[in-house]
Amino acid sequence: MARFFTRAIRPPDDVTPNPNPPGVPPASVGPPDATPGDPDGVRLTGEDPPAWLPPRITPSAWSGWPADWWPPLWSSQSLQALTDIAWLCIDRNASLLSTFPPYLKDAAPSLSADWLGNPDPELYTSWEEAAKQLFWDFQGCGEAFVLATARYATGWPARWHVVPPWSVNVEMDGGRRYYSIGNVDVTGDMLHVRYQSTVSDAHGHGPLEAGQARIVAARVLLQYATTLVTGGGIPTGILKTDTELLPEQAALIKQQWLASRLNAIGEPAVLDAGLNWQQIQANPKDLALVELAQINDSMIARLLGIPPALVGLPSGGDPMTYSNVTMYFDQHWRWGLSPMAQTVMAALSGFLLPRGTTVELNRDEYVRSEPLQRAQTYQILASIVDPVTGRPAMTVDEIRATERFDNSTPQDISSGVLQ
């Protein structure tokens, strides 16, 4: 199974070597002493290959890439460069969905589904760890890959794990997708869950692609604020004087001004005779572009399906409209979490279970109403009686089981089967 964890770094046999002659540096980028890399990849020589595995190759900016430029988005590698608000929103969604208990619906008593507790004990500590990786890739990368590594005697998967999107090669032929990891064809054991897809594109696409410009803007604003703070928070201004200065004198006065401000932050400035300082920007709030940053971050949160108020951002709604935390939770579930949960769990159901059986997530703990409202609902349900059988719509035992008064882990949830 180790072959599925490491992407092959040897290129295919029909690869075209680098046309640059050996020893001649490329003239387009890089310093003068830059030389082309090995066009044939890495080779292991000797009678017996070593037991160690070569390190994972990750894309990075090449020699000559400007330091202030961000490298292109390379699939899941771009998640390392997320802004704090984008990372927070994706992590919030993935953390919540991974902690909703999974259960089977309409399952036969003899159906084996041990993966509900842990899909792969050799890799994960629990279902929650695997599910969090699954939802992270699904929303952050726009696609998630699930690989079955063991099967029951019935043929249904018994063990599976989430494969990093960068390690999977996807190709389309005749309208069908084919998957490989290195040189190994894994089409028969691969589940590909796409956030948004078309029949003409092999890959899925996520909301961060549409919001890429806002991610860049948020990163620039964050860099601007960081530079402002590390520079001592000195507002932009002009030092004016009626005396004619030489360029060298003006540069010296500017350096002395910056040095004195950095060494005496918060203290009043003392200017030489004839100098006058005129501030350009009005106050620290305007200086840090707070409102612009909040608007940009709020749009990123909405792209990722989270009401801005749940991540500490202004909601931007009508101040005369009443809203509370419970309403935000319900909006978050209906607007963001529910579509993702339905899409991913429906895909897992078709991949892991026989037809007619589905796996779902119990979201009651997140969207449940207040205790008084629940009690009133139970009272109404208990008063509705079937005229034929005389049985109430909900019994006291069912109410106790729903509220988990007798057992913090009901038998139907612990076994993974909803009766």
Buried (B, 14 or more C-beta within 10 A) or exposed (E): EEEBBBBBBBEEEEEEEEEBEEEEBBEEEBEEEBEBEEEEEEEEEEEEEEEEEEEEEEEEEEEEEEEEEBEEBBBBBBBEBBBEBBBBBBBBBBBBBBBBBBBBEEBEEEBEBEBBEBBBEEBBEEBBBBBBBBBBBBBBBBBBBBBBBEEEEEEBBBBBBBBBBBBBBBEEEEEEBBBBBBEEEBEEBBBBBBBEBEEEEBBBBBBBBEBEEBBEBBBBBBEBBEEBEEEBBBBEEEBEBEEEEEEEEEEEBEEEBEEEBEEEEEEEEEEEEEBEEEEEEEEEEEBBBEEEBBBBBBBBBBBBBBBBBBBEBEBEEEEEEEEEEEEBBBBBBEEBBBEBBEBBBBBBBEBBBEEEBBBBBEBEEBBBEEEEEBEEEBEEBBEEEEEEEEEBEBEEEBBEBBEEEEEEEBEBBBBBBBE
